[in-house]
Amino acid sequence: MPKEVFLVELWRKYADAAEEIRVKRYPDYVKLKARLKHHLCTIRLPTDIADQLVREYRSKNKNVNEY
């Protein structure tokens, strides 16, 4: 089961250790998913904040997939 977190700082901790970051865009928000070895950690954010995080992790050469 995915684990949903509500704090960006906590999600960053999971994203730093993630194998892959997935981005799912909805009309009202963006869902970011950090895929770790044994579980999935998600967060729902406004579009502008999510775009900043996606840019940040792409610059760190993380595997970021949008679908």
mmCIF file of the N, C-alpha and C atoms, coordinates in Angstrom:
data_MODEL
# 
_entry.id   MODEL 
# 
loop_
_atom_site.group_PDB 
_atom_site.id 
_atom_site.type_symbol 
_atom_site.label_atom_id 
_atom_site.label_alt_id 
_atom_site.label_comp_id 
_atom_site.label_asym_id 
_atom_site.label_entity_id 
_atom_site.label_seq_id 
_atom_site.pdbx_PDB_ins_code 
_atom_site.Cartn_x 
_atom_site.Cartn_y 
_atom_site.Cartn_z 
_atom_site.occupancy 
_atom_site.B_iso_or_equiv 
_atom_site.pdbx_formal_charge 
_atom_site.auth_seq_id 
_atom_site.auth_comp_id 
_atom_site.auth_asym_id 
_atom_site.auth_atom_id 
_atom_site.pdbx_PDB_model_num 
ATOM 1   N N  . MET A 1 1  ? 0.837  -1.190 0.000   1.00 0.00 ? 1  MET A N  1 
ATOM 2   C CA . MET A 1 1  ? 0.000  0.000  0.000   1.00 0.00 ? 1  MET A CA 1 
ATOM 3   C C  . MET A 1 1  ? 0.878  1.248  0.000   1.00 0.00 ? 1  MET A C  1 
ATOM 4   N N  . PRO A 1 2  ? 0.516  2.242  -0.793  1.00 0.00 ? 2  PRO A N  1 
ATOM 5   C CA . PRO A 1 2  ? 1.266  3.496  -0.766  1.00 0.00 ? 2  PRO A CA 1 
ATOM 6   C C  . PRO A 1 2  ? 1.067  4.226  0.558   1.00 0.00 ? 2  PRO A C  1 
ATOM 7   N N  . LYS A 1 3  ? 2.069  4.969  0.917   1.00 0.00 ? 3  LYS A N  1 
ATOM 8   C CA . LYS A 1 3  ? 1.999  5.782  2.128   1.00 0.00 ? 3  LYS A CA 1 
ATOM 9   C C  . LYS A 1 3  ? 1.912  7.244  1.689   1.00 0.00 ? 3  LYS A C  1 
ATOM 10  N N  . GLU A 1 4  ? 0.869  7.951  2.114   1.00 0.00 ? 4  GLU A N  1 
ATOM 11  C CA . GLU A 1 4  ? 0.726  9.362  1.760   1.00 0.00 ? 4  GLU A CA 1 
ATOM 12  C C  . GLU A 1 4  ? 1.244  10.220 2.904   1.00 0.00 ? 4  GLU A C  1 
ATOM 13  N N  . VAL A 1 5  ? 2.112  11.165 2.558   1.00 0.00 ? 5  VAL A N  1 
ATOM 14  C CA . VAL A 1 5  ? 2.621  12.113 3.546   1.00 0.00 ? 5  VAL A CA 1 
ATOM 15  C C  . VAL A 1 5  ? 2.068  13.487 3.209   1.00 0.00 ? 5  VAL A C  1 
ATOM 16  N N  . PHE A 1 6  ? 2.108  14.386 4.174   1.00 0.00 ? 6  PHE A N  1 
ATOM 17  C CA . PHE A 1 6  ? 1.504  15.700 3.989   1.00 0.00 ? 6  PHE A CA 1 
ATOM 18  C C  . PHE A 1 6  ? 2.498  16.841 4.176   1.00 0.00 ? 6  PHE A C  1 
ATOM 19  N N  . LEU A 1 7  ? 3.744  16.529 4.494   1.00 0.00 ? 7  LEU A N  1 
ATOM 20  C CA . LEU A 1 7  ? 4.783  17.540 4.660   1.00 0.00 ? 7  LEU A CA 1 
ATOM 21  C C  . LEU A 1 7  ? 5.825  17.385 3.561   1.00 0.00 ? 7  LEU A C  1 
ATOM 22  N N  . VAL A 1 8  ? 6.160  18.491 2.902   1.00 0.00 ? 8  VAL A N  1 
ATOM 23  C CA . VAL A 1 8  ? 7.124  18.454 1.808   1.00 0.00 ? 8  VAL A CA 1 
ATOM 24  C C  . VAL A 1 8  ? 8.490  17.998 2.316   1.00 0.00 ? 8  VAL A C  1 
ATOM 25  N N  . GLU A 1 9  ? 8.886  18.442 3.499   1.00 0.00 ? 9  GLU A N  1 
ATOM 26  C CA . GLU A 1 9  ? 10.193 18.075 4.040   1.00 0.00 ? 9  GLU A CA 1 
ATOM 27  C C  . GLU A 1 9  ? 10.300 16.561 4.245   1.00 0.00 ? 9  GLU A C  1 
ATOM 28  N N  . LEU A 1 10 ? 9.229  15.954 4.703   1.00 0.00 ? 10 LEU A N  1 
ATOM 29  C CA . LEU A 1 10 ? 9.224  14.505 4.905   1.00 0.00 ? 10 LEU A CA 1 
ATOM 30  C C  . LEU A 1 10 ? 9.262  13.777 3.564   1.00 0.00 ? 10 LEU A C  1 
ATOM 31  N N  . TRP A 1 11 ? 8.519  14.276 2.572   1.00 0.00 ? 11 TRP A N  1 
ATOM 32  C CA . TRP A 1 11 ? 8.527  13.641 1.258   1.00 0.00 ? 11 TRP A CA 1 
ATOM 33  C C  . TRP A 1 11 ? 9.906  13.749 0.615   1.00 0.00 ? 11 TRP A C  1 
ATOM 34  N N  . ARG A 1 12 ? 10.592 14.869 0.820   1.00 0.00 ? 12 ARG A N  1 
ATOM 35  C CA . ARG A 1 12 ? 11.952 15.024 0.279   1.00 0.00 ? 12 ARG A CA 1 
ATOM 36  C C  . ARG A 1 12 ? 12.885 13.942 0.808   1.00 0.00 ? 12 ARG A C  1 
ATOM 37  N N  . LYS A 1 13 ? 12.725 13.584 2.080   1.00 0.00 ? 13 LYS A N  1 
ATOM 38  C CA . LYS A 1 13 ? 13.555 12.533 2.670   1.00 0.00 ? 13 LYS A CA 1 
ATOM 39  C C  . LYS A 1 13 ? 13.357 11.218 1.917   1.00 0.00 ? 13 LYS A C  1 
ATOM 40  N N  . TYR A 1 14 ? 12.111 10.902 1.616   1.00 0.00 ? 14 TYR A N  1 
ATOM 41  C CA . TYR A 1 14 ? 11.834 9.688  0.852   1.00 0.00 ? 14 TYR A CA 1 
ATOM 42  C C  . TYR A 1 14 ? 12.326 9.822  -0.591  1.00 0.00 ? 14 TYR A C  1 
ATOM 43  N N  . ALA A 1 15 ? 12.146 10.970 -1.199  1.00 0.00 ? 15 ALA A N  1 
ATOM 44  C CA . ALA A 1 15 ? 12.538 11.173 -2.591  1.00 0.00 ? 15 ALA A CA 1 
ATOM 45  C C  . ALA A 1 15 ? 14.048 11.084 -2.771  1.00 0.00 ? 15 ALA A C  1 
ATOM 46  N N  . ASP A 1 16 ? 14.805 11.528 -1.783  1.00 0.00 ? 16 ASP A N  1 
ATOM 47  C CA . ASP A 1 16 ? 16.260 11.429 -1.881  1.00 0.00 ? 16 ASP A CA 1 
ATOM 48  C C  . ASP A 1 16 ? 16.716 9.976  -1.939  1.00 0.00 ? 16 ASP A C  1 
ATOM 49  N N  . ALA A 1 17 ? 15.999 9.088  -1.289  1.00 0.00 ? 17 ALA A N  1 
ATOM 50  C CA . ALA A 1 17 ? 16.346 7.669  -1.274  1.00 0.00 ? 17 ALA A CA 1 
ATOM 51  C C  . ALA A 1 17 ? 15.634 6.875  -2.371  1.00 0.00 ? 17 ALA A C  1 
ATOM 52  N N  . ALA A 1 18 ? 14.794 7.525  -3.147  1.00 0.00 ? 18 ALA A N  1 
ATOM 53  C CA . ALA A 1 18 ? 13.952 6.821  -4.123  1.00 0.00 ? 18 ALA A CA 1 
ATOM 54  C C  . ALA A 1 18 ? 14.743 6.362  -5.340  1.00 0.00 ? 18 ALA A C  1 
ATOM 55  N N  . GLU A 1 19 ? 14.276 5.256  -5.920  1.00 0.00 ? 19 GLU A N  1 
ATOM 56  C CA . GLU A 1 19 ? 14.824 4.761  -7.176  1.00 0.00 ? 19 GLU A CA 1 
ATOM 57  C C  . GLU A 1 19 ? 14.243 5.532  -8.360  1.00 0.00 ? 19 GLU A C  1 
ATOM 58  N N  . GLU A 1 20 ? 12.992 5.965  -8.207  1.00 0.00 ? 20 GLU A N  1 
ATOM 59  C CA . GLU A 1 20 ? 12.281 6.652  -9.285  1.00 0.00 ? 20 GLU A CA 1 
ATOM 60  C C  . GLU A 1 20 ? 11.250 7.589  -8.673  1.00 0.00 ? 20 GLU A C  1 
ATOM 61  N N  . ILE A 1 21 ? 11.016 8.717  -9.346  1.00 0.00 ? 21 ILE A N  1 
ATOM 62  C CA . ILE A 1 21 ? 9.974  9.653  -8.938  1.00 0.00 ? 21 ILE A CA 1 
ATOM 63  C C  . ILE A 1 21 ? 8.970  9.740  -10.083 1.00 0.00 ? 21 ILE A C  1 
ATOM 64  N N  . ARG A 1 22 ? 7.717  9.507  -9.764  1.00 0.00 ? 22 ARG A N  1 
ATOM 65  C CA . ARG A 1 22 ? 6.658  9.551  -10.771 1.00 0.00 ? 22 ARG A CA 1 
ATOM 66  C C  . ARG A 1 22 ? 5.789  10.778 -10.528 1.00 0.00 ? 22 ARG A C  1 
ATOM 67  N N  . VAL A 1 23 ? 5.331  11.385 -11.624 1.00 0.00 ? 23 VAL A N  1 
ATOM 68  C CA . VAL A 1 23 ? 4.524  12.602 -11.545 1.00 0.00 ? 23 VAL A CA 1 
ATOM 69  C C  . VAL A 1 23 ? 3.208  12.343 -12.261 1.00 0.00 ? 23 VAL A C  1 
ATOM 70  N N  . LYS A 1 24 ? 2.113  12.529 -11.542 1.00 0.00 ? 24 LYS A N  1 
ATOM 71  C CA . LYS A 1 24 ? 0.772  12.383 -12.123 1.00 0.00 ? 24 LYS A CA 1 
ATOM 72  C C  . LYS A 1 24 ? 0.049  13.710 -11.969 1.00 0.00 ? 24 LYS A C  1 
ATOM 73  N N  . ARG A 1 25 ? -0.328 14.312 -13.095 1.00 0.00 ? 25 ARG A N  1 
ATOM 74  C CA . ARG A 1 25 ? -0.972 15.631 -13.078 1.00 0.00 ? 25 ARG A CA 1 
ATOM 75  C C  . ARG A 1 25 ? -2.488 15.484 -13.175 1.00 0.00 ? 25 ARG A C  1 
ATOM 76  N N  . TYR A 1 26 ? -3.173 16.175 -12.284 1.00 0.00 ? 26 TYR A N  1 
ATOM 77  C CA . TYR A 1 26 ? -4.627 16.255 -12.262 1.00 0.00 ? 26 TYR A CA 1 
ATOM 78  C C  . TYR A 1 26 ? -5.009 17.721 -12.462 1.00 0.00 ? 26 TYR A C  1 
ATOM 79  N N  . PRO A 1 27 ? -6.268 18.023 -12.773 1.00 0.00 ? 27 PRO A N  1 
ATOM 80  C CA . PRO A 1 27 ? -6.659 19.427 -12.989 1.00 0.00 ? 27 PRO A CA 1 
ATOM 81  C C  . PRO A 1 27 ? -6.423 20.326 -11.774 1.00 0.00 ? 27 PRO A C  1 
ATOM 82  N N  . ASP A 1 28 ? -6.611 19.820 -10.563 1.00 0.00 ? 28 ASP A N  1 
ATOM 83  C CA . ASP A 1 28 ? -6.515 20.662 -9.372  1.00 0.00 ? 28 ASP A CA 1 
ATOM 84  C C  . ASP A 1 28 ? -5.195 20.549 -8.629  1.00 0.00 ? 28 ASP A C  1 
ATOM 85  N N  . TYR A 1 29 ? -4.447 19.479 -8.845  1.00 0.00 ? 29 TYR A N  1 
ATOM 86  C CA . TYR A 1 29 ? -3.219 19.252 -8.085  1.00 0.00 ? 29 TYR A CA 1 
ATOM 87  C C  . TYR A 1 29 ? -2.301 18.310 -8.862  1.00 0.00 ? 29 TYR A C  1 
ATOM 88  N N  . VAL A 1 30 ? -1.110 18.121 -8.325  1.00 0.00 ? 30 VAL A N  1 
ATOM 89  C CA . VAL A 1 30 ? -0.135 17.191 -8.886  1.00 0.00 ? 30 VAL A CA 1 
ATOM 90  C C  . VAL A 1 30 ? 0.213  16.186 -7.799  1.00 0.00 ? 30 VAL A C  1 
ATOM 91  N N  . LYS A 1 31 ? 0.244  14.924 -8.155  1.00 0.00 ? 31 LYS A N  1 
ATOM 92  C CA . LYS A 1 31 ? 0.634  13.888 -7.196  1.00 0.00 ? 31 LYS A CA 1 
ATOM 93  C C  . LYS A 1 31 ? 2.051  13.435 -7.539  1.00 0.00 ? 31 LYS A C  1 
ATOM 94  N N  . LEU A 1 32 ? 2.944  13.527 -6.556  1.00 0.00 ? 32 LEU A N  1 
ATOM 95  C CA . LEU A 1 32 ? 4.316  13.061 -6.712  1.00 0.00 ? 32 LEU A CA 1 
ATOM 96  C C  . LEU A 1 32 ? 4.457  11.745 -5.963  1.00 0.00 ? 32 LEU A C  1 
ATOM 97  N N  . LYS A 1 33 ? 5.102  10.794 -6.611  1.00 0.00 ? 33 LYS A N  1 
ATOM 98  C CA . LYS A 1 33 ? 5.247  9.459  -6.031  1.00 0.00 ? 33 LYS A CA 1 
ATOM 99  C C  . LYS A 1 33 ? 6.725  9.099  -6.001  1.00 0.00 ? 33 LYS A C  1 
ATOM 100 N N  . ALA A 1 34 ? 7.240  8.815  -4.828  1.00 0.00 ? 34 ALA A N  1 
ATOM 101 C CA . ALA A 1 34 ? 8.627  8.391  -4.666  1.00 0.00 ? 34 ALA A CA 1 
ATOM 102 C C  . ALA A 1 34 ? 8.636  6.875  -4.515  1.00 0.00 ? 34 ALA A C  1 
ATOM 103 N N  . ARG A 1 35 ? 9.218  6.199  -5.495  1.00 0.00 ? 35 ARG A N  1 
ATOM 104 C CA . ARG A 1 35 ? 9.259  4.733  -5.479  1.00 0.00 ? 35 ARG A CA 1 
ATOM 105 C C  . ARG A 1 35 ? 10.550 4.277  -4.808  1.00 0.00 ? 35 ARG A C  1 
ATOM 106 N N  . LEU A 1 36 ? 10.413 3.724  -3.612  1.00 0.00 ? 36 LEU A N  1 
ATOM 107 C CA . LEU A 1 36 ? 11.541 3.159  -2.892  1.00 0.00 ? 36 LEU A CA 1 
ATOM 108 C C  . LEU A 1 36 ? 11.580 1.652  -3.144  1.00 0.00 ? 36 LEU A C  1 
ATOM 109 N N  . LYS A 1 37 ? 12.567 0.995  -2.576  1.00 0.00 ? 37 LYS A N  1 
ATOM 110 C CA . LYS A 1 37 ? 12.741 -0.427 -2.847  1.00 0.00 ? 37 LYS A CA 1 
ATOM 111 C C  . LYS A 1 37 ? 11.543 -1.259 -2.390  1.00 0.00 ? 37 LYS A C  1 
ATOM 112 N N  . HIS A 1 38 ? 10.979 -0.941 -1.224  1.00 0.00 ? 38 HIS A N  1 
ATOM 113 C CA . HIS A 1 38 ? 9.915  -1.777 -0.686  1.00 0.00 ? 38 HIS A CA 1 
ATOM 114 C C  . HIS A 1 38 ? 8.563  -1.085 -0.552  1.00 0.00 ? 38 HIS A C  1 
ATOM 115 N N  . HIS A 1 39 ? 8.489  0.210  -0.807  1.00 0.00 ? 39 HIS A N  1 
ATOM 116 C CA . HIS A 1 39 ? 7.196  0.879  -0.697  1.00 0.00 ? 39 HIS A CA 1 
ATOM 117 C C  . HIS A 1 39 ? 7.153  2.136  -1.560  1.00 0.00 ? 39 HIS A C  1 
ATOM 118 N N  . LEU A 1 40 ? 5.968  2.717  -1.643  1.00 0.00 ? 40 LEU A N  1 
ATOM 119 C CA . LEU A 1 40 ? 5.711  3.903  -2.447  1.00 0.00 ? 40 LEU A CA 1 
ATOM 120 C C  . LEU A 1 40 ? 5.217  5.008  -1.526  1.00 0.00 ? 40 LEU A C  1 
ATOM 121 N N  . CYS A 1 41 ? 5.799  6.182  -1.650  1.00 0.00 ? 41 CYS A N  1 
ATOM 122 C CA . CYS A 1 41 ? 5.430  7.317  -0.809  1.00 0.00 ? 41 CYS A CA 1 
ATOM 123 C C  . CYS A 1 41 ? 4.889  8.424  -1.714  1.00 0.00 ? 41 CYS A C  1 
ATOM 124 N N  . THR A 1 42 ? 3.695  8.940  -1.425  1.00 0.00 ? 42 THR A N  1 
ATOM 125 C CA . THR A 1 42 ? 3.060  9.933  -2.286  1.00 0.00 ? 42 THR A CA 1 
ATOM 126 C C  . THR A 1 42 ? 2.770  11.217 -1.521  1.00 0.00 ? 42 THR A C  1 
ATOM 127 N N  . ILE A 1 43 ? 2.627  12.293 -2.302  1.00 0.00 ? 43 ILE A N  1 
ATOM 128 C CA . ILE A 1 43 ? 2.212  13.584 -1.750  1.00 0.00 ? 43 ILE A CA 1 
ATOM 129 C C  . ILE A 1 43 ? 1.419  14.309 -2.831  1.00 0.00 ? 43 ILE A C  1 
ATOM 130 N N  . ARG A 1 44 ? 0.386  15.041 -2.419  1.00 0.00 ? 44 ARG A N  1 
ATOM 131 C CA . ARG A 1 44 ? -0.402 15.870 -3.334  1.00 0.00 ? 44 ARG A CA 1 
ATOM 132 C C  . ARG A 1 44 ? -0.042 17.323 -3.089  1.00 0.00 ? 44 ARG A C  1 
ATOM 133 N N  . LEU A 1 45 ? 0.286  18.039 -4.172  1.00 0.00 ? 45 LEU A N  1 
ATOM 134 C CA . LEU A 1 45 ? 0.733  19.423 -4.055  1.00 0.00 ? 45 LEU A CA 1 
ATOM 135 C C  . LEU A 1 45 ? 0.096  20.288 -5.133  1.00 0.00 ? 45 LEU A C  1 
ATOM 136 N N  . PRO A 1 46 ? 0.067  21.620 -4.898  1.00 0.00 ? 46 PRO A N  1 
ATOM 137 C CA . PRO A 1 46 ? -0.323 22.539 -5.964  1.00 0.00 ? 46 PRO A CA 1 
ATOM 138 C C  . PRO A 1 46 ? 0.705  22.475 -7.102  1.00 0.00 ? 46 PRO A C  1 
ATOM 139 N N  . THR A 1 47 ? 0.284  22.855 -8.281  1.00 0.00 ? 47 THR A N  1 
ATOM 140 C CA . THR A 1 47 ? 1.121  22.724 -9.469  1.00 0.00 ? 47 THR A CA 1 
ATOM 141 C C  . THR A 1 47 ? 2.445  23.472 -9.354  1.00 0.00 ? 47 THR A C  1 
ATOM 142 N N  . ASP A 1 48 ? 2.436  24.691 -8.838  1.00 0.00 ? 48 ASP A N  1 
ATOM 143 C CA . ASP A 1 48 ? 3.669  25.478 -8.797  1.00 0.00 ? 48 ASP A CA 1 
ATOM 144 C C  . ASP A 1 48 ? 4.722  24.864 -7.877  1.00 0.00 ? 48 ASP A C  1 
ATOM 145 N N  . ILE A 1 49 ? 4.326  24.373 -6.732  1.00 0.00 ? 49 ILE A N  1 
ATOM 146 C CA . ILE A 1 49 ? 5.279  23.753 -5.802  1.00 0.00 ? 49 ILE A CA 1 
ATOM 147 C C  . ILE A 1 49 ? 5.790  22.429 -6.372  1.00 0.00 ? 49 ILE A C  1 
ATOM 148 N N  . ALA A 1 50 ? 4.899  21.663 -6.981  1.00 0.00 ? 50 ALA A N  1 
ATOM 149 C CA . ALA A 1 50 ? 5.302  20.384 -7.567  1.00 0.00 ? 50 ALA A CA 1 
ATOM 150 C C  . ALA A 1 50 ? 6.292  20.593 -8.706  1.00 0.00 ? 50 ALA A C  1 
ATOM 151 N N  . ASP A 1 51 ? 6.084  21.622 -9.533  1.00 0.00 ? 51 ASP A N  1 
ATOM 152 C CA . ASP A 1 51 ? 7.010  21.897 -10.627 1.00 0.00 ? 51 ASP A CA 1 
ATOM 153 C C  . ASP A 1 51 ? 8.401  22.242 -10.111 1.00 0.00 ? 51 ASP A C  1 
ATOM 154 N N  . GLN A 1 52 ? 8.483  22.972 -9.004  1.00 0.00 ? 52 GLN A N  1 
ATOM 155 C CA . GLN A 1 52 ? 9.784  23.285 -8.403  1.00 0.00 ? 52 GLN A CA 1 
ATOM 156 C C  . GLN A 1 52 ? 10.492 22.010 -7.955  1.00 0.00 ? 52 GLN A C  1 
ATOM 157 N N  . LEU A 1 53 ? 9.754  21.113 -7.323  1.00 0.00 ? 53 LEU A N  1 
ATOM 158 C CA . LEU A 1 53 ? 10.356 19.858 -6.863  1.00 0.00 ? 53 LEU A CA 1 
ATOM 159 C C  . LEU A 1 53 ? 10.808 18.991 -8.037  1.00 0.00 ? 53 LEU A C  1 
ATOM 160 N N  . VAL A 1 54 ? 10.015 18.939 -9.092  1.00 0.00 ? 54 VAL A N  1 
ATOM 161 C CA . VAL A 1 54 ? 10.382 18.148 -10.263 1.00 0.00 ? 54 VAL A CA 1 
ATOM 162 C C  . VAL A 1 54 ? 11.660 18.696 -10.881 1.00 0.00 ? 54 VAL A C  1 
ATOM 163 N N  . ARG A 1 55 ? 11.757 20.018 -11.021 1.00 0.00 ? 55 ARG A N  1 
ATOM 164 C CA . ARG A 1 55 ? 12.982 20.627 -11.557 1.00 0.00 ? 55 ARG A CA 1 
ATOM 165 C C  . ARG A 1 55 ? 14.187 20.310 -10.677 1.00 0.00 ? 55 ARG A C  1 
ATOM 166 N N  . GLU A 1 56 ? 13.980 20.394 -9.376  1.00 0.00 ? 56 GLU A N  1 
ATOM 167 C CA . GLU A 1 56 ? 15.070 20.129 -8.433  1.00 0.00 ? 56 GLU A CA 1 
ATOM 168 C C  . GLU A 1 56 ? 15.592 18.697 -8.564  1.00 0.00 ? 56 GLU A C  1 
ATOM 169 N N  . TYR A 1 57 ? 14.696 17.728 -8.631  1.00 0.00 ? 57 TYR A N  1 
ATOM 170 C CA . TYR A 1 57 ? 15.132 16.336 -8.699  1.00 0.00 ? 57 TYR A CA 1 
ATOM 171 C C  . TYR A 1 57 ? 15.650 15.960 -10.081 1.00 0.00 ? 57 TYR A C  1 
ATOM 172 N N  . ARG A 1 58 ? 15.197 16.623 -11.122 1.00 0.00 ? 58 ARG A N  1 
ATOM 173 C CA . ARG A 1 58 ? 15.800 16.397 -12.440 1.00 0.00 ? 58 ARG A CA 1 
ATOM 174 C C  . ARG A 1 58 ? 17.228 16.923 -12.473 1.00 0.00 ? 58 ARG A C  1 
ATOM 175 N N  . SER A 1 59 ? 17.470 18.055 -11.813 1.00 0.00 ? 59 SER A N  1 
ATOM 176 C CA . SER A 1 59 ? 18.830 18.597 -11.782 1.00 0.00 ? 59 SER A CA 1 
ATOM 177 C C  . SER A 1 59 ? 19.764 17.713 -10.955 1.00 0.00 ? 59 SER A C  1 
ATOM 178 N N  . LYS A 1 60 ? 19.205 16.923 -10.033 1.00 0.00 ? 60 LYS A N  1 
ATOM 179 C CA . LYS A 1 60 ? 20.000 15.969 -9.242  1.00 0.00 ? 60 LYS A CA 1 
ATOM 180 C C  . LYS A 1 60 ? 20.157 14.632 -9.978  1.00 0.00 ? 60 LYS A C  1 
ATOM 181 N N  . ASN A 1 61 ? 19.722 14.585 -11.238 1.00 0.00 ? 61 ASN A N  1 
ATOM 182 C CA . ASN A 1 61 ? 19.798 13.385 -12.082 1.00 0.00 ? 61 ASN A CA 1 
ATOM 183 C C  . ASN A 1 61 ? 19.007 12.208 -11.521 1.00 0.00 ? 61 ASN A C  1 
ATOM 184 N N  . LYS A 1 62 ? 17.891 12.508 -10.881 1.00 0.00 ? 62 LYS A N  1 
ATOM 185 C CA . LYS A 1 62 ? 16.973 11.449 -10.450 1.00 0.00 ? 62 LYS A CA 1 
ATOM 186 C C  . LYS A 1 62 ? 16.130 11.025 -11.651 1.00 0.00 ? 62 LYS A C  1 
ATOM 187 N N  . ASN A 1 63 ? 15.674 9.802  -11.638 1.00 0.00 ? 63 ASN A N  1 
ATOM 188 C CA . ASN A 1 63 ? 14.801 9.289  -12.682 1.00 0.00 ? 63 ASN A CA 1 
ATOM 189 C C  . ASN A 1 63 ? 13.384 9.802  -12.413 1.00 0.00 ? 63 ASN A C  1 
ATOM 190 N N  . VAL A 1 64 ? 12.946 10.825 -13.180 1.00 0.00 ? 64 VAL A N  1 
ATOM 191 C CA . VAL A 1 64 ? 11.628 11.438 -12.999 1.00 0.00 ? 64 VAL A CA 1 
ATOM 192 C C  . VAL A 1 64 ? 10.784 11.115 -14.229 1.00 0.00 ? 64 VAL A C  1 
ATOM 193 N N  . ASN A 1 65 ? 9.674  10.412 -14.014 1.00 0.00 ? 65 ASN A N  1 
ATOM 194 C CA . ASN A 1 65 ? 8.770  10.037 -15.106 1.00 0.00 ? 65 ASN A CA 1 
ATOM 195 C C  . ASN A 1 65 ? 7.429  10.717 -14.920 1.00 0.00 ? 65 ASN A C  1 
ATOM 196 N N  . GLU A 1 66 ? 6.953  11.365 -15.995 1.00 0.00 ? 66 GLU A N  1 
ATOM 197 C CA . GLU A 1 66 ? 5.625  11.988 -15.963 1.00 0.00 ? 66 GLU A CA 1 
ATOM 198 C C  . GLU A 1 66 ? 4.676  11.152 -16.812 1.00 0.00 ? 66 GLU A C  1 
ATOM 199 N N  . TYR A 1 67 ? 3.486  10.958 -16.303 1.00 0.00 ? 67 TYR A N  1 
ATOM 200 C CA . TYR A 1 67 ? 2.463  10.228 -17.053 1.00 0.00 ? 67 TYR A CA 1 
ATOM 201 C C  . TYR A 1 67 ? 1.107  10.754 -16.720 1.00 0.00 ? 67 TYR A C  1 
# 
